[in-house]
Amino acid sequence: MLVVAACAGCGERITPPEQVSGDLVACFIDVGQGDACLVRCPDGTSMLIDTGPAHDGAAVIDSLHAAGVTRIDHLIFTHPHEDHIGGGEAVLAAFDVGKVYMPRTSHTTSTYEHLLEAIQAQGLTITEARAGTALLDLANLDARFVGPTEDYEAVNDCSAVVFLQYASRTFIFAGDASITAEADMLDGGWVAHADCLKVGHHGSATSTGQPFLDVVGPHVAIISVAAANSYGHPAPATLERLEGVGATIYRTDQSGTITVTSDGTSLEVQVAGARVATGTGQQNNRGAVSQWSVGCSRQSACA
């Protein structure tokens, strides 16, 4: 983490890693049956993880404009399915983009081909998303890919999985990684506890397995999903597993856009619409806020 190394006798000073302060804000944008999450870091860096389906590209752009974003420093496409990359062309046309990340996989849809053309048209190159690749590396702010750990035939398992740590608070954005990819991340020691988990594959029964949850142990679980979708997401078994580890579940089909804010010590969750928390019987009304702090039990506004 040192940016300047001292050599013997040369008298160079060692520059300590930079510390940042302020709020980190993760906005899980309601794009129906798809994924799009804007992360604004306290160092001023903006990161967009997926862009939702094509028909919601305008909604993603509007959300970024509303947040005051004019530049996307890190644009991450977790994998080349339309519900994750469909809005990519529109986003690339609307914003200055620093770097683009995608996993190495083959896909032949027109949506994917058009996205690659749009990236090239902007004069950008693609950096491979692979376990171990760093996105941010500051003293108290670290972001890196923890998946994929290897090449897979299944496109979902190629998902770029992001681990983000700000001081004592941690996040995992799991893309559509299945239990197979989760097991490989666990075997490689890539994943650890995450206070906030973006649940894999919209809450599918084939993701968010028990071994993964036993290690990650999220306090907050975000599911990006459309109401009454034809896939049956989120699966009852997945909801049961999340509740079993004590996670409070937030769903975009029930809450609309969900915003998680952290100062590095606490987490605050704010929802746009009315929500009934799954399995708890609690009602969160429009604009409701729940908060957790390190060392306290999960409850509203504990300090």
C-alpha positions as CSV (number, residue, x, y, z in Angstrom):
1,M,0.0,0.0,0.0
2,L,3.1,2.3,0.1
3,V,3.3,4.4,-3.0
4,V,7.0,5.4,-2.6
5,A,9.5,2.8,-1.4
6,A,12.6,4.0,0.5
7,C,15.9,2.6,-0.8
8,A,18.9,2.1,1.5
9,G,21.0,5.2,1.8
10,C,19.1,7.2,-0.8
11,G,17.2,9.4,1.7
12,E,13.8,9.2,0.0
13,R,10.8,9.7,2.2
14,I,8.2,7.0,2.5
15,T,4.8,8.5,1.6
16,P,2.1,7.1,3.8
17,P,-1.1,5.8,2.2
18,E,-3.8,8.5,1.9
19,Q,-6.6,8.6,4.4
20,V,-10.0,9.7,3.3
21,S,-13.1,10.8,5.3
22,G,-16.7,11.5,4.5
23,D,-19.5,9.4,3.3
24,L,-19.5,6.4,0.9
25,V,-22.8,6.1,-0.9
26,A,-24.0,3.0,-2.8
27,C,-27.2,3.6,-4.7
28,F,-28.9,0.4,-5.9
29,I,-30.9,1.8,-8.8
30,D,-34.3,0.3,-9.5
31,V,-34.0,-1.1,-13.0
32,G,-36.5,-3.9,-12.7
33,Q,-35.1,-7.3,-13.6
34,G,-31.5,-6.2,-13.8
35,D,-28.6,-4.6,-11.9
36,A,-27.2,-1.1,-11.7
37,C,-25.4,0.3,-8.7
38,L,-23.7,3.7,-8.4
39,V,-21.0,3.9,-5.8
40,R,-19.7,7.3,-4.8
41,C,-16.6,7.1,-2.7
42,P,-15.3,9.6,-0.1
43,D,-12.2,10.3,-2.2
44,G,-14.5,11.6,-5.0
45,T,-14.2,8.5,-7.1
46,S,-17.4,7.3,-8.8
47,M,-18.0,3.6,-9.8
48,L,-20.9,2.2,-11.7
49,I,-21.5,-1.5,-11.5
50,D,-23.7,-2.6,-14.4
51,T,-26.1,-0.4,-16.3
52,G,-29.4,-2.4,-16.2
53,P,-31.4,-3.4,-19.3
54,A,-31.6,-1.2,-22.4
55,H,-35.1,0.1,-21.6
56,D,-33.9,1.5,-18.3
57,G,-30.7,3.1,-19.6
58,A,-32.4,6.6,-19.3
59,A,-33.3,5.8,-15.6
60,V,-29.7,5.0,-14.8
61,I,-28.5,8.2,-16.5
62,D,-31.2,10.3,-14.7
63,S,-30.1,8.7,-11.3
64,L,-26.4,9.6,-12.0
65,H,-27.3,13.2,-13.0
66,A,-29.5,13.5,-9.8
67,A,-26.4,12.4,-7.8
68,G,-24.3,15.1,-9.4
69,V,-22.1,12.6,-11.3
70,T,-20.4,14.0,-14.4
71,R,-17.7,11.4,-14.7
72,I,-17.6,7.7,-14.1
73,D,-14.1,6.7,-13.0
74,H,-14.7,3.0,-13.0
75,L,-17.4,1.5,-15.2
76,I,-17.9,-2.2,-14.5
77,F,-19.9,-4.6,-16.6
78,T,-20.1,-7.8,-14.4
79,H,-21.0,-10.1,-17.3
80,P,-22.5,-9.7,-20.8
81,H,-26.2,-10.4,-20.1
82,E,-28.6,-7.8,-21.4
83,D,-30.1,-7.1,-18.0
84,H,-26.6,-5.9,-16.8
85,I,-25.2,-4.3,-19.9
86,G,-28.2,-3.1,-21.9
87,G,-27.9,0.5,-20.7
88,G,-24.2,0.6,-21.4
89,E,-24.3,2.3,-24.8
90,A,-26.5,5.2,-23.4
91,V,-24.3,5.6,-20.3
92,L,-21.1,5.7,-22.4
93,A,-22.7,8.4,-24.6
94,A,-23.8,10.5,-21.6
95,F,-20.7,10.5,-19.4
96,D,-16.9,10.8,-19.5
97,V,-15.6,7.4,-18.5
98,G,-12.2,6.7,-17.0
99,K,-11.8,2.9,-17.2
100,V,-14.0,0.0,-18.3
101,Y,-13.8,-3.4,-16.7
102,M,-15.3,-6.7,-18.0
103,P,-14.5,-10.3,-17.3
104,R,-13.0,-12.4,-20.1
105,T,-15.8,-14.4,-21.7
106,S,-17.3,-15.0,-25.1
107,H,-20.8,-13.8,-26.0
108,T,-22.4,-13.2,-29.4
109,T,-25.6,-11.2,-28.7
110,S,-26.1,-7.9,-30.6
111,T,-26.3,-6.1,-27.3
112,Y,-22.9,-7.2,-26.4
113,E,-21.4,-6.5,-29.8
114,H,-22.9,-3.0,-29.8
115,L,-21.5,-2.3,-26.3
116,L,-18.0,-3.3,-27.5
117,E,-18.4,-1.0,-30.4
118,A,-19.5,1.9,-28.1
119,I,-16.5,1.3,-25.9
120,Q,-14.2,1.4,-28.9
121,A,-15.9,4.5,-30.3
122,Q,-15.1,6.4,-27.0
123,G,-11.4,5.5,-27.4
124,L,-11.5,3.2,-24.3
125,T,-9.9,-0.1,-23.8
126,I,-11.2,-2.9,-21.6
127,T,-9.4,-3.9,-18.4
128,E,-10.0,-7.5,-17.5
129,A,-12.0,-8.0,-14.3
130,R,-10.3,-10.8,-12.5
131,A,-9.8,-11.8,-8.8
132,G,-6.9,-9.7,-7.4
133,T,-7.3,-6.7,-9.7
134,A,-7.4,-3.5,-7.7
135,L,-9.8,-0.6,-8.2
136,L,-8.9,1.6,-5.3
137,D,-6.0,1.2,-2.8
138,L,-6.0,3.8,-0.1
139,A,-5.2,3.5,3.6
140,N,-8.9,3.1,4.6
141,L,-10.6,2.7,1.3
142,D,-10.0,-0.5,-0.8
143,A,-11.8,-1.9,-3.7
144,R,-10.8,-5.0,-5.7
145,F,-12.2,-7.8,-7.7
146,V,-12.5,-11.1,-5.9
147,G,-14.1,-12.9,-8.8
148,P,-14.0,-14.5,-11.3
149,T,-11.2,-16.7,-10.0
150,E,-11.0,-18.7,-13.2
151,D,-12.5,-19.2,-16.6
152,Y,-16.0,-20.7,-16.7
153,E,-18.3,-21.9,-19.5
154,A,-21.4,-20.5,-17.6
155,V,-21.6,-16.8,-18.3
156,N,-23.0,-16.0,-14.8
157,D,-20.0,-17.6,-13.2
158,C,-17.8,-15.3,-15.1
159,S,-19.3,-12.4,-13.1
160,A,-17.0,-9.7,-11.9
161,V,-17.5,-9.7,-8.1
162,V,-16.4,-6.5,-6.2
163,F,-15.2,-6.4,-2.6
164,L,-15.2,-2.8,-1.2
165,Q,-13.9,-1.8,2.3
166,Y,-14.2,1.7,3.8
167,A,-12.6,1.8,7.2
168,S,-14.5,-0.9,9.2
169,R,-17.4,-1.3,6.8
170,T,-17.4,-3.8,3.9
171,F,-19.5,-4.5,0.8
172,I,-19.7,-7.3,-1.7
173,F,-21.3,-6.8,-5.1
174,A,-21.9,-10.4,-6.4
175,G,-23.1,-9.9,-10.0
176,D,-24.8,-13.1,-11.1
177,A,-22.2,-15.5,-9.6
178,S,-23.6,-18.9,-8.8
179,I,-22.8,-21.3,-6.0
180,T,-20.0,-22.8,-8.1
181,A,-18.2,-19.5,-8.4
182,E,-18.9,-18.7,-4.8
183,A,-17.2,-22.0,-3.8
184,D,-14.1,-21.1,-5.9
185,M,-13.9,-17.7,-4.2
186,L,-14.2,-19.3,-0.8
187,D,-11.5,-21.9,-1.7
188,G,-9.1,-19.2,-2.8
189,G,-9.7,-17.1,0.3
190,W,-11.0,-14.2,-1.7
191,V,-14.1,-13.4,0.3
192,A,-14.6,-12.2,3.8
193,H,-17.4,-10.7,6.0
194,A,-19.4,-8.1,4.2
195,D,-21.8,-5.8,6.1
196,C,-23.7,-5.2,2.9
197,L,-24.2,-7.8,0.2
198,K,-25.6,-7.2,-3.2
199,V,-27.2,-10.6,-3.5
200,G,-26.1,-12.7,-6.5
201,H,-28.4,-13.3,-9.5
202,H,-31.4,-11.4,-8.3
203,G,-31.9,-13.8,-5.4
204,S,-31.9,-17.0,-7.6
205,A,-31.8,-20.3,-5.7
206,T,-28.6,-21.1,-7.5
207,S,-26.7,-18.2,-5.9
208,T,-26.0,-17.1,-2.3
209,G,-25.3,-20.5,-1.0
210,Q,-25.0,-21.4,2.7
211,P,-21.2,-21.8,2.8
212,F,-20.9,-18.4,1.1
213,L,-23.3,-16.8,3.6
214,D,-21.6,-18.4,6.6
215,V,-18.4,-16.5,5.7
216,V,-19.9,-13.3,4.4
217,G,-22.6,-13.0,7.1
218,P,-24.2,-9.8,5.8
219,H,-26.2,-7.4,8.0
220,V,-27.9,-5.9,5.0
221,A,-28.8,-7.8,1.8
222,I,-29.9,-6.0,-1.4
223,I,-31.9,-7.8,-4.1
224,S,-32.3,-6.1,-7.4
225,V,-35.3,-7.6,-9.0
226,A,-38.6,-6.9,-10.8
227,A,-42.0,-7.5,-9.3
228,A,-43.8,-10.6,-10.5
229,N,-40.9,-11.6,-12.7
230,S,-41.2,-14.8,-14.7
231,Y,-38.1,-16.4,-13.0
232,G,-39.6,-16.6,-9.6
233,H,-36.8,-14.3,-8.1
234,P,-36.0,-14.1,-5.3
235,A,-36.3,-17.7,-4.5
236,P,-37.9,-18.6,-1.1
237,A,-34.8,-20.8,-0.3
238,T,-32.5,-17.8,-0.8
239,L,-34.6,-15.6,1.4
240,E,-34.6,-18.3,4.0
241,R,-30.8,-18.6,3.9
242,L,-30.4,-14.8,4.2
243,E,-32.8,-14.6,7.1
244,G,-31.0,-17.5,8.7
245,V,-27.8,-15.5,9.0
246,G,-29.7,-12.5,10.4
247,A,-29.6,-10.3,7.2
248,T,-32.2,-7.6,6.8
249,I,-33.4,-7.9,3.2
250,Y,-34.2,-4.9,0.9
251,R,-35.7,-5.5,-2.5
252,T,-36.0,-3.0,-5.3
253,D,-39.3,-4.5,-6.4
254,Q,-40.7,-3.5,-2.9
255,S,-38.7,-0.5,-2.1
256,G,-37.6,1.1,-5.4
257,T,-34.1,2.5,-5.4
258,I,-32.2,1.7,-2.3
259,T,-29.4,3.8,-0.9
260,V,-26.7,2.6,1.6
261,T,-24.6,5.3,3.1
262,S,-21.5,4.7,5.3
263,D,-19.1,7.0,7.1
264,G,-16.8,4.0,7.6
265,T,-18.3,3.2,11.0
266,S,-22.1,3.0,10.5
267,L,-24.4,2.0,7.8
268,E,-27.6,3.8,6.9
269,V,-30.2,2.3,4.5
270,Q,-32.8,4.5,2.9
271,V,-35.5,3.3,0.6
272,A,-37.5,5.3,-2.0
273,G,-40.8,3.5,-1.6
274,A,-42.9,1.6,1.0
275,R,-41.5,-1.8,2.0
276,V,-42.5,-4.7,4.2
277,A,-39.3,-6.4,5.4
278,T,-39.3,-10.0,4.4
279,G,-39.9,-12.4,7.3
280,T,-39.9,-9.6,10.0
281,G,-43.4,-8.1,9.8
282,Q,-41.8,-4.7,10.0
283,Q,-43.0,-1.8,7.9
284,N,-40.6,0.7,6.4
285,N,-42.5,3.6,4.9
286,R,-41.4,5.9,2.0
287,G,-38.1,7.5,2.8
288,A,-37.6,5.2,5.8
289,V,-34.1,5.0,7.2
290,S,-32.5,2.1,9.2
291,Q,-29.0,2.4,10.7
292,W,-26.4,0.1,12.2
293,S,-23.2,0.9,14.0
294,V,-20.2,-1.3,14.7
295,G,-20.7,-3.4,17.8
296,C,-24.4,-2.9,18.2
297,S,-27.2,-5.2,17.4
298,R,-29.2,-4.6,14.2
299,Q,-31.9,-2.1,15.1
300,S,-33.2,1.2,13.9
301,A,-30.9,4.1,14.6
302,C,-28.6,2.4,17.1
303,A,-25.5,4.5,18.0
